[in-house]
Amino acid sequence: MAGYKSPDFNERTAAARAAKQDALEQLRNKPAPDPAAIAERQAKLAEREAAAAERRATRQRALEEAKAAKLAEKAEAQAKREAEEAAALVPEKTEAELKAARDAKYAARKARKR
């Protein structure tokens, strides 16, 4: 039985050149793409891109609405806090004012009974 004989450099380069030539021939013999199929693929791609753009726009609107709602909530809370602080700054009635108010109510009640 004969042993394995490895190809020398010239044989390897010739085999590579032949393989490259075969690949080029296969590429040249490949039929041209169908224009209708290309147009259909482009239409589908445009459809997908339009749908993705619509989804992005919807998502962006939702984010903006959420931000606006959050800002409105913060502004409302700030206004409420400021109103509470303003109410806290109003001085309470003194004992004399409270007594005068009680006396006025008492006098009004007495006047109604008569």
N, C-alpha and C positions, 0 to 999 in steps of 0.2 A: 504494500500500500504506500502510495506516495504521500509525503507530508504536506502540510499547508504552506503555500508559497505566498508571502505577503506581496501585494503589488508595489512596484517601485514608484518613484515620484512622477515620472512621465505618465504612467498608467493612471495614477490617481487624478492628475490634472486633466487628462483626457476624459475620464469618467465625469468629473465635475463640469467640464465644458459641455459634454453631451447632455447632462442632466439640466443644465441651465438652458441649453438650446431647446430641449423638449418642453420645458416650462414656458418659454417664450412662444413656442408654436401653439401650445394649448391656450395661452392668453389671446393670441391673434385669432385663433379659430373660435373663440367664445362668441356666441351671438350677441348682437347689440341689445340693450335693454328696451323693453316695450314702452313707448312714450305714454300710453294710456296708464300703464302700471306706475310709472314715475309720477304722473299727474295725480293719480289716486293717493299715492303715498304722501305727496306734498300737501294735498287737501286734508288728509287725516292729521298730518303734523300741524298744519295751521289750526285745525279744529282743537287739537289738544292744547296748543299754545294759548288759544283764545279762552278755553275753559280754565286753564291755569291762571291766566291774567284775571279772569272774573273772580276766581277763588281768592287770589291775593288781594284784589280790591275789596271784596266782601270782608275779608279778615282785617284789612286795614281800617275799614269803616267801623267795624265792631270794636277794634282797639281804641280808635279815636272817641267813639261814644262812651266806652268804659272810662277813658281818661277824663272826658268832660263830666260824666256823672260823679267821678271821684272828686274832681275839683269843685263841683257844685256842693257836694256833701261836706267837703272841708270848709268851703266858704260859709255854708249854713251853720256848721259847728262853731266856726270862728265868730259869726254874728251872734249866735246864742250865748257863747262865752262872754262876748263883749257886753251883751244886754244884761247878763247876770252880774258882771262886774259893775256896770252902771247902776243896777238896782242896789247893789251892796254899798255903793257910795252915797246913796240917798240917806240923809240923816234920819234916825228914828225920832218919833215924836217925843217930846219931853213929858214929864209927869203932869205939868200944868196943862199942856195941850190935850193930853188924854182925859184929864179931869174935866176940862171945858167941853170936850166932845160928849162925855157921859152926861154932864149937866144939861147940854142942849137936847140930847135924846130924851132925858127924863122930863124936861120942860115940854117937849113936843108931845110926849105921851100924856102928860097931865092936861095939856091944852085940848087934846082930842077927846078926853073923857068928859070934859065940861061941856 
